[in-house]
């Protein structure tokens, strides 16, 4: 893997940070993007202590020009791009009746269009290196849950987009994998937006026993090496996928009850 280069969006925390460390330990040079300068500097310093090179860019993933700058920085710094990981994303917890459409649109620009822009500007270099695209989606990419309509629709859109470009790139030698984790330990739920657009500040779920980001990163790297098409991580996730396809009404009932029973569920008073 020596001298190969990976770009990771949302690389300053959570799954993106863990993936940056994992790929650096495997000998990749790293480019990470995000919005928190201090966090990005911390990740860069840790990666360089591992012995690989790292560049970072403070940018807005929902802005085309910023995303292009990320790819341009990669090529200017390393001369190549081998793996693109579309990881940046946020969530929004609200019943749709009370949703702020500006926040809905903001989420879609980050989760969906951020991936679109990243792929668009990376494709020429990935074709040249016969590289890989890894999309960090969610079980919500194929299973709907109430009070998450913005997040669910963005992940469904991602799934369709990456399934489509996988077919287009079939004869170009570019590998496309969609990873669909369930719940794992991270600050993601604390950063989930509420109806008014402010952050939750606390998790709506008990995170004890959830998969760690380190284990998640290991599994994603193994999927990348094996050139998997799709990656669903747990027996529970695989069972949910099966039920959704074969018993959709049961899937609806289970999904509703899952959210009804979460901490401070928005369904209880609706």
Secondary structure as UniProt FT lines:
FT   TURN            2..3
FT   STRAND          5..9
FT   TURN            10..12
FT   HELIX           14..25
FT   TURN            26..27
FT   STRAND          29..34
FT   HELIX           37..50
FT   STRAND          54..58
FT   TURN            61..62
FT   HELIX           64..78
FT   STRAND          83..86
FT   HELIX           96..98
FT   HELIX           101..108
FT   HELIX           109..113
FT   HELIX           114..129
FT   STRAND          132..136
FT   HELIX           139..141
FT   TURN            146..147
FT   HELIX           149..168
FT   HELIX           170..172
FT   STRAND          175..179
FT   TURN            188..191
FT   TURN            195..196
FT   TURN            208..209
FT   HELIX           213..225
FT   TURN            226..227
FT   STRAND          230..231
FT   HELIX           235..246
FT   HELIX           248..260
FT   TURN            263..264
FT   TURN            266..269
//
